[in-house]
Amino acid sequence: MTYALALIRSGNDKQARRHINLLHRKVSINHTHNPKGSLDYGPEAGTGRYRDYVHYLQLCEILHALRTTVSSDHTSARKHIENARKHRELLSPEAAPLVAEIVLRIEEQKD
């Protein structure tokens, strides 16, 4: 996810899209085989120790939204945010600041 975010922010749209799609496919496969499954990051992760696959599906949609916002496609960005909220209405701690960044970028691009 961090690599995808770096690609987006560096303006490498094509590679970012490919990487996000790859992540989305991998998480979807795991989610399909184990819908209630989660990843354990160990006790040092504190409250973020367990992350379920829905969390990652939501984050992939938010990354797509950020990617489309950078390329000034606000309609697609809104669609991806709606799709993220379909996974879970409450945004994950990692997704919330990215949505704030998306909103800020949209506002800046309107001016």
N, C-alpha and C positions, 0 to 999 in steps of 0.2 A: 504494500500500500504506500509506503514511504517513497519507493522508487517511482511509482505512478504519479504521486504528487510532485516530485521533483521534475519529472518529464513535463507535466502540465505547466508548472511555473516557469520552466525554461523555454516554453513555446514549441516543444516537440510534439505537436498534436497527433500526428500519425502513429508514432511509437507509443505515446501515452494511451491512445485508444486501443491499440493492439494489446498492450500490457493489462489494461483494465478488463478487456474482454476475456483474456486468458484467466485472470484472477476470478472473474465472475463465473466462468465455466467450471473451474476447479471447485469453488465453493458450492455451486449448484449441484455438482455431482455428489459431494459429501453430504449436503443437506438432503438430497433425494434418498440416499442410502441410510441416513441417520438423522431424521428431522429434528429430534430433540438433542442431538449431539452438540458438544462444545469443546473448545480447546482450553487446556489448562496451562497458564503461564507461570505457575508456581507461586508460593507464598510471598515472594518479594514483589509481586505485582499488586498486592493489597486488594482493594475492592475491585480492581480490574482483572482479577485472577482468571475467572471463567468467562469466556466469550463464546456465544453460540453462533451458529452459521448464519442465522437471520441478521445478526449484527453485521457480519461481513457482506452479506447481500445488500443491506442498506448502505453500507459505506461505499460499495462499488457504484451504486446509483448516484450517490453524492459526488463521487469522483468524476463520473460522466457529466454531471451537472456543472461542476467547476470547469471541466475541459471545454464544454460547449459555451460557457459564459466567456471564457478567455477568447474564443473565436466569435464573440458577439451574437451567438444564437440563443437569445433569451427564451424563446418559445420552447426549445428542446431542454434548456436548463430547468424550466418550470416543470416540464413533463417528468424529468428524471427525479426531481424533488418529490413530486406526487407519487411516483413509483416507490421511492424510498419510504415514504410514509405508509404505503400499502403494506410493506413488510412489517412495520411497527410504527405506530403513531408517534411515540416518544423517540426523539433522535438520540443516538448513542453519544457518549461524551466526546468521541472523536469526530462525529459527524456535525454536531452543533456548531463548532467554530468554523467549519468549512461552509456551512449554510450561511453563516453571518458574512463570511468573505464573499460568497456568491452574491448576496443581496447588496453588499457594498460595491462590488464590481458593476453590477447592473445599474445602480444609482449613478456611479461615476461615468458610465458609458452613455447615460441619458443626457448628461450635460454637454 
